[in-house]
Amino acid sequence: IIAEHFGFMLIWGDYVFIAFLFGLQNVFLWKATDSMSPVHATACVVIFLVGFAIFRGSNAQKHAFKQNPRIMIWGKPAESIHGRLLVSGYWRYARHMNYFGDLLLAVAFCLPCGAQSPWAWFYFIYLLLLLLNRDYRDEQRCAAKYGELWDQYRSIVPSRIVPLVY
């Protein structure tokens, strides 16, 4: 809430948009007549579990680092730039690993719907656009806040959301 500021975008998103989006896939699943194959179901579960691990794990690492920059991450002392920007654990692979985990969760929720309708993928598409916009704003804000440290951070962690891709 601090980074997003408490306002229309946050209130409308939380009370209107999310309430609509989180249940939209159920409409398509309710009408579906075909059952998922075991491979399809397993893929959905695996993508969900990986997304959940990345989302929760990366947020937990960032929170723990903010509480104590000398914490251990994955059995090693946390690496950072001047004790301010975390560059170990999940955060070594992308500047917004939590966004990547969130996107994987959205894929896992939409994937059971198959290709019935683009509306079944609306949640993923909306979240992708929201997180790309937030990433852009974060980049601007962090460049202003951290200055040279941000340039150094970007050289160590070149990927923004998806490791080795973007």
N, C-alpha and C positions, 0 to 999 in steps of 0.2 A: 504494500500500500504506500509506503514511503516513496519508492521509486516511481510508481504509477500516479501518485497523487489521488486524493479522494475526490472524485468528481463524476461527471456524467458517464464517461466511458467505463469506469469501474462499476458504478451502480447499475447501469443498463446492462452491461455484460454479465454481471453476476446474477441479477434478478430476472432478466428477460431472456437473454441470448443463451446462456448456459443451461437454464431450465429447459429450453426448447431443444438445444443440440444434444444433450446427453441422452435423451430418450428417442431421438429421431430414428436411429438404427433399428429400434424395436418395432417400429411400424413396418419396416421392410421384412424383418425376420418373422413377424406375425403372419404376413401374407405369403411367405415363402412356402413352396410345396416340396421343394427338393431338400434333402438332408445333406449335411456336409460330410465329406469323406473323412476318414480318420486322419489322413495326411493334412487336409485343410484345417481340421480342428486342432491338430497338434501344432501346426504352423501358427495359428492364432494364439494358442496358449504360450508357445515359446516366445513369440514377438512381444506378447504382453509381459511375460516375466522378465525378459531382457530390458524392455522399456521401463518397467517398474524399478528394476535394480539400478539402472542408470539414473533415472529421475530422482529416486529417493537417496541413492548413494551419493550422487554429486551434490545434491542440496545439503545432505548431512555433512559431507566433507567441507563444504564452504562455510556452513554454520559453525562447525567445530574449529575451523581455522580462524574465523573471526573472533571466537572466544579465546583461543590460545594458539598463536602462530607457530608454537613449537610442538605441535601435536605429531603423532605418528600416523601416517597414511599408508595403508597397505604394507605395514611392517617397517617402514622407513620414515625418517624425519621429513616433515613437510618441506618441500622446496618452494621458495617464493622469491619475488623481486622486492628487495628491501622490506620484507615482512608485510607487504601490502597486497601483492597480487599472487595468488596461488597458482603454481605451475607443476603440481604433482597430482597423483591420483587421476581421477577422471578429467580434471582440469588441464592435464598435459595434452589431451587429445583435441579439445575444442574449447573456445572461450565461453560457449554456452551449452555445455554438455547436458544440462538439465532440460534445455529446449529439445535436444535430440531425443532424450528419454520420453518427454511429453509427446513428441510426434510419433514415436513408436507405439505408445499407448493408444493414440488416436487411430493408427493403422490397425492395431489389434481389435479395436471396437468396430471399425468399418469393414474389415476384411470378411467377416461372416456374411455380409450382405452381398458379396460378389459384385457383379456389374449390373445389378437390376436397374439402377438409376443413379445419375450423378448426385441426387439428393441424399442417397445413402452415404456418400463420401463428403457431404457438406461440412461435417464436423472437422474432418482432417484438413480440408481445403481452407476453411475459416481459420483453424488454428495455425496452419502453415503461414497464411498471410499475416495474421496477428503477430506471430513470433518473428517473421522476417522484418516487419515494421518495428517491433520492439528491439530487435538486434541492431537495426540501423540507428535508432535513437540511443541505444546503449553505447554504441561505438562513438557517437558524437559526444555524449556526456562524459564517457570515460577518457576520451582523448583530451577534453578540456580539463577534467579533474586531475588526471595523472601525468599529463604532458609527456616528457621523455620516457618515463617509466612505461607508459602505454605502448610507445613505439617498441621498446625492448620486449615487452610482453607479447606483442603481435609477432615479433620475429621468432620468439620461442614457441608460441602457440599460434600457428598461421591459420588453422581452421576456425571458422566462426561457430557453426552449429553441427555439421556432419563431418566427423573426422575424415581427412584426406579428400573430401569432396567439396565442401563449402564452409 
